Amino acid sequence: MENQTGPTGSKSLVQWAITPPQSYVVYLVALFLVAGGSFYVGTLKPKKAVSVDPPPISTPSAPRN
């Protein structure tokens, strides 16, 4: 067998991913992941927020002067 002197590990993956045919596929996969994640987050129901409204004003029994 021959010894490989090329990049190994993540360097080789990055070098493979930036070549023209693969870069288009990597871009489209990333685009679909972002769009799908955005759609998923948009479909989630928000939690019911705690109301911070002031208490209702009660009608006074006697008029003020």
N, CA, C and O atoms as a GROMACS GRO file, in nm:
protein
  260
    1MET      N    1   0.083  -0.119   0.000
    1MET     CA    2   0.000   0.000   0.000
    1MET      C    3   0.087   0.124   0.000
    1MET      O    4   0.201   0.125   0.046
    2GLU      N    5   0.028   0.229  -0.053
    2GLU     CA    6   0.100   0.355  -0.055
    2GLU      C    7   0.066   0.437   0.068
    2GLU      O    8  -0.045   0.430   0.120
    3ASN      N    9   0.162   0.514   0.113
    3ASN     CA   10   0.135   0.606   0.224
    3ASN      C   11   0.066   0.730   0.170
    3ASN      O   12   0.108   0.788   0.070
    4GLN      N   13  -0.041   0.768   0.238
    4GLN     CA   14  -0.113   0.888   0.195
    4GLN      C   15  -0.053   1.008   0.269
    4GLN      O   16  -0.043   1.007   0.391
    5THR      N   17  -0.015   1.108   0.195
    5THR     CA   18   0.044   1.227   0.256
    5THR      C   19  -0.053   1.344   0.254
    5THR      O   20  -0.016   1.455   0.291
    6GLY      N   21  -0.176   1.320   0.212
    6GLY     CA   22  -0.275   1.428   0.205
    6GLY      C   23  -0.330   1.460   0.344
    6GLY      O   24  -0.296   1.394   0.442
    7PRO      N   25  -0.414   1.561   0.349
    7PRO     CA   26  -0.472   1.600   0.478
    7PRO      C   27  -0.563   1.490   0.532
    7PRO      O   28  -0.625   1.415   0.456
    8THR      N   29  -0.570   1.483   0.664
    8THR     CA   30  -0.654   1.381   0.728
    8THR      C   31  -0.753   1.447   0.822
    8THR      O   32  -0.737   1.562   0.862
    9GLY      N   33  -0.856   1.372   0.858
    9GLY     CA   34  -0.952   1.420   0.956
    9GLY      C   35  -1.042   1.529   0.902
    9GLY      O   36  -1.091   1.521   0.789
   10SER      N   37  -1.064   1.631   0.984
   10SER     CA   38  -1.157   1.737   0.946
   10SER      C   39  -1.104   1.822   0.830
   10SER      O   40  -1.182   1.878   0.753
   11LYS      N   41  -0.972   1.830   0.818
   11LYS     CA   42  -0.915   1.905   0.705
   11LYS      C   43  -0.956   1.842   0.572
   11LYS      O   44  -0.991   1.912   0.477
   12SER      N   45  -0.949   1.709   0.566
   12SER     CA   46  -0.985   1.643   0.441
   12SER      C   47  -1.134   1.657   0.412
   12SER      O   48  -1.174   1.668   0.296
   13LEU      N   49  -1.216   1.655   0.517
   13LEU     CA   50  -1.360   1.673   0.499
   13LEU      C   51  -1.392   1.813   0.447
   13LEU      O   52  -1.474   1.829   0.357
   14VAL      N   53  -1.328   1.913   0.502
   14VAL     CA   54  -1.348   2.050   0.456
   14VAL      C   55  -1.298   2.066   0.313
   14VAL      O   56  -1.364   2.129   0.230
   15GLN      N   57  -1.184   2.008   0.284
   15GLN     CA   58  -1.130   2.019   0.149
   15GLN      C   59  -1.222   1.947   0.050
   15GLN      O   60  -1.240   1.994  -0.063
   16TRP      N   61  -1.279   1.834   0.090
   16TRP     CA   62  -1.373   1.763   0.004
   16TRP      C   63  -1.500   1.846  -0.015
   16TRP      O   64  -1.554   1.850  -0.126
   17ALA      N   65  -1.549   1.912   0.091
   17ALA     CA   66  -1.675   1.984   0.086
   17ALA      C   67  -1.667   2.114   0.006
   17ALA      O   68  -1.770   2.164  -0.040
   18ILE      N   69  -1.547   2.170  -0.012
   18ILE     CA   70  -1.538   2.298  -0.083
   18ILE      C   71  -1.509   2.281  -0.231
   18ILE      O   72  -1.497   2.380  -0.303
   19THR      N   73  -1.497   2.158  -0.278
   19THR     CA   74  -1.481   2.139  -0.423
   19THR      C   75  -1.617   2.161  -0.489
   19THR      O   76  -1.720   2.130  -0.430
   20PRO      N   77  -1.618   2.213  -0.612
   20PRO     CA   78  -1.743   2.258  -0.673
   20PRO      C   79  -1.863   2.164  -0.671
   20PRO      O   80  -1.969   2.209  -0.626
   21PRO      N   81  -1.858   2.041  -0.713
   21PRO     CA   82  -1.984   1.964  -0.712
   21PRO      C   83  -2.037   1.940  -0.570
   21PRO      O   84  -2.157   1.949  -0.546
   22GLN      N   85  -1.947   1.910  -0.477
   22GLN     CA   86  -1.991   1.884  -0.341
   22GLN      C   87  -2.035   2.011  -0.270
   22GLN      O   88  -2.124   2.006  -0.185
   23SER      N   89  -1.976   2.125  -0.304
   23SER     CA   90  -2.012   2.249  -0.236
   23SER      C   91  -2.157   2.287  -0.264
   23SER      O   92  -2.224   2.344  -0.177
   24TYR      N   93  -2.206   2.256  -0.383
   24TYR     CA   94  -2.346   2.284  -0.413
   24TYR      C   95  -2.438   2.199  -0.326
   24TYR      O   96  -2.539   2.248  -0.274
   25VAL      N   97  -2.403   2.074  -0.310
   25VAL     CA   98  -2.484   1.984  -0.227
   25VAL      C   99  -2.478   2.027  -0.081
   25VAL      O  100  -2.581   2.028  -0.013
   26VAL      N  101  -2.359   2.062  -0.032
   26VAL     CA  102  -2.345   2.106   0.106
   26VAL      C  103  -2.428   2.232   0.129
   26VAL      O  104  -2.493   2.246   0.232
   27TYR      N  105  -2.425   2.325   0.034
   27TYR     CA  106  -2.504   2.448   0.046
   27TYR      C  107  -2.654   2.417   0.050
   27TYR      O  108  -2.726   2.472   0.133
   28LEU      N  109  -2.701   2.329  -0.038
   28LEU     CA  110  -2.843   2.296  -0.041
   28LEU      C  111  -2.887   2.224   0.086
   28LEU      O  112  -2.996   2.249   0.138
   29VAL      N  113  -2.804   2.135   0.136
   29VAL     CA  114  -2.837   2.065   0.261
   29VAL      C  115  -2.846   2.165   0.376
   29VAL      O  116  -2.939   2.158   0.456
   30ALA      N  117  -2.751   2.257   0.384
   30ALA     CA  118  -2.755   2.359   0.489
   30ALA      C  119  -2.878   2.448   0.474
   30ALA      O  120  -2.941   2.483   0.574
   31LEU      N  121  -2.913   2.483   0.351
   31LEU     CA  122  -3.031   2.566   0.327
   31LEU      C  123  -3.158   2.495   0.372
   31LEU      O  124  -3.245   2.556   0.435
   32PHE      N  125  -3.170   2.366   0.339
   32PHE     CA  126  -3.288   2.289   0.381
   32PHE      C  127  -3.293   2.272   0.533
   32PHE      O  128  -3.401   2.276   0.592
   33LEU      N  129  -3.178   2.255   0.596
   33LEU     CA  130  -3.176   2.243   0.741
   33LEU      C  131  -3.221   2.372   0.809
   33LEU      O  132  -3.297   2.368   0.905
   34VAL      N  133  -3.175   2.484   0.759
   34VAL     CA  134  -3.215   2.613   0.817
   34VAL      C  135  -3.363   2.639   0.792
   34VAL      O  136  -3.434   2.682   0.882
   35ALA      N  137  -3.410   2.613   0.669
   35ALA     CA  138  -3.551   2.635   0.638
   35ALA      C  139  -3.640   2.540   0.718
   35ALA      O  140  -3.744   2.582   0.769
   36GLY      N  141  -3.601   2.415   0.729
   36GLY     CA  142  -3.679   2.319   0.806
   36GLY      C  143  -3.682   2.353   0.953
   36GLY      O  144  -3.786   2.343   1.018
   37GLY      N  145  -3.568   2.392   1.007
   37GLY     CA  146  -3.564   2.434   1.148
   37GLY      C  147  -3.648   2.557   1.173
   37GLY      O  148  -3.715   2.566   1.276
   38SER      N  149  -3.644   2.651   1.081
   38SER     CA  150  -3.725   2.772   1.094
   38SER      C  151  -3.874   2.740   1.089
   38SER      O  152  -3.953   2.795   1.166
   39PHE      N  153  -3.911   2.650   0.999
   39PHE     CA  154  -4.051   2.610   0.989
   39PHE      C  155  -4.096   2.537   1.116
   39PHE      O  156  -4.206   2.561   1.166
   40TYR      N  157  -4.010   2.450   1.167
   40TYR     CA  158  -4.044   2.376   1.288
   40TYR      C  159  -4.061   2.470   1.407
   40TYR      O  160  -4.157   2.457   1.483
   41VAL      N  161  -3.972   2.564   1.424
   41VAL     CA  162  -3.981   2.659   1.535
   41VAL      C  163  -4.105   2.746   1.520
   41VAL      O  164  -4.167   2.783   1.619
   42GLY      N  165  -4.141   2.780   1.396
   42GLY     CA  166  -4.260   2.861   1.374
   42GLY      C  167  -4.388   2.789   1.402
   42GLY      O  168  -4.491   2.853   1.427
   43THR      N  169  -4.387   2.656   1.400
   43THR     CA  170  -4.510   2.581   1.426
   43THR      C  171  -4.528   2.548   1.573
   43THR      O  172  -4.634   2.497   1.611
   44LEU      N  173  -4.430   2.577   1.656
   44LEU     CA  174  -4.444   2.547   1.798
   44LEU      C  175  -4.543   2.644   1.862
   44LEU      O  176  -4.549   2.761   1.826
   45LYS      N  177  -4.620   2.593   1.955
   45LYS     CA  178  -4.716   2.678   2.025
   45LYS      C  179  -4.642   2.749   2.138
   45LYS      O  180  -4.568   2.686   2.213
   46PRO      N  181  -4.662   2.880   2.150
   46PRO     CA  182  -4.595   2.950   2.259
   46PRO      C  183  -4.657   2.913   2.393
   46PRO      O  184  -4.776   2.880   2.401
   47LYS      N  185  -4.578   2.919   2.497
   47LYS     CA  186  -4.630   2.895   2.631
   47LYS      C  187  -4.718   3.012   2.670
   47LYS      O  188  -4.695   3.126   2.629
   48LYS      N  189  -4.819   2.983   2.750
   48LYS     CA  190  -4.910   3.088   2.792
   48LYS      C  191  -4.835   3.183   2.885
   48LYS      O  192  -4.780   3.140   2.986
   49ALA      N  193  -4.833   3.309   2.850
   49ALA     CA  194  -4.761   3.408   2.929
   49ALA      C  195  -4.841   3.442   3.054
   49ALA      O  196  -4.964   3.444   3.053
   50VAL      N  197  -4.769   3.470   3.160
   50VAL     CA  198  -4.834   3.511   3.284
   50VAL      C  199  -4.880   3.654   3.267
   50VAL      O  200  -4.803   3.740   3.224
   51SER      N  201  -5.004   3.679   3.300
   51SER     CA  202  -5.060   3.812   3.282
   51SER      C  203  -5.003   3.908   3.385
   51SER      O  204  -4.999   3.876   3.504
   52VAL      N  205  -4.959   4.024   3.340
   52VAL     CA  206  -4.906   4.125   3.432
   52VAL      C  207  -4.998   4.247   3.434
   52VAL      O  208  -4.956   4.357   3.468
   53ASP      N  209  -5.125   4.226   3.397
   53ASP     CA  210  -5.220   4.336   3.399
   53ASP      C  211  -5.251   4.375   3.543
   53ASP      O  212  -5.248   4.290   3.633
   54PRO      N  213  -5.281   4.503   3.566
   54PRO     CA  214  -5.319   4.543   3.702
   54PRO      C  215  -5.455   4.483   3.738
   54PRO      O  216  -5.534   4.451   3.649
   55PRO      N  217  -5.482   4.468   3.865
   55PRO     CA  218  -5.610   4.411   3.904
   55PRO      C  219  -5.724   4.503   3.860
   55PRO      O  220  -5.705   4.624   3.850
   56PRO      N  221  -5.842   4.447   3.834
   56PRO     CA  222  -5.953   4.530   3.789
   56PRO      C  223  -5.993   4.631   3.897
   56PRO      O  224  -5.988   4.603   4.016
   57ILE      N  225  -6.034   4.747   3.850
   57ILE     CA  226  -6.074   4.853   3.944
   57ILE      C  227  -6.216   4.822   3.992
   57ILE      O  228  -6.309   4.806   3.914
   58SER      N  229  -6.228   4.815   4.123
   58SER     CA  230  -6.361   4.790   4.179
   58SER      C  231  -6.436   4.923   4.190
   58SER      O  232  -6.375   5.028   4.212
   59THR      N  233  -6.564   4.917   4.176
   59THR     CA  234  -6.644   5.041   4.188
   59THR      C  235  -6.657   5.076   4.334
   59THR      O  236  -6.696   4.992   4.415
   60PRO      N  237  -6.626   5.198   4.369
   60PRO     CA  238  -6.635   5.239   4.510
   60PRO      C  239  -6.782   5.245   4.555
   60PRO      O  240  -6.872   5.278   4.478
   61SER      N  241  -6.801   5.213   4.682
   61SER     CA  242  -6.937   5.214   4.735
   61SER      C  243  -6.980   5.356   4.770
   61SER      O  244  -7.100   5.387   4.767
   62ALA      N  245  -6.885   5.443   4.803
   62ALA     CA  246  -6.920   5.581   4.836
   62ALA      C  247  -6.840   5.674   4.747
   62ALA      O  248  -6.722   5.649   4.723
   63PRO      N  249  -6.902   5.780   4.697
   63PRO     CA  250  -6.826   5.874   4.612
   63PRO      C  251  -6.720   5.951   4.691
   63PRO      O  252  -6.738   5.978   4.810
   64ARG      N  253  -6.612   5.985   4.624
   64ARG     CA  254  -6.506   6.063   4.688
   64ARG      C  255  -6.535   6.211   4.671
   64ARG      O  256  -6.599   6.253   4.575
   65ASN      N  257  -6.486   6.289   4.766
   65ASN     CA  258  -6.503   6.436   4.757
   65ASN      C  259  -6.384   6.499   4.693
   65ASN      O  260  -6.380   6.621   4.678
   0.00000   0.00000   0.00000
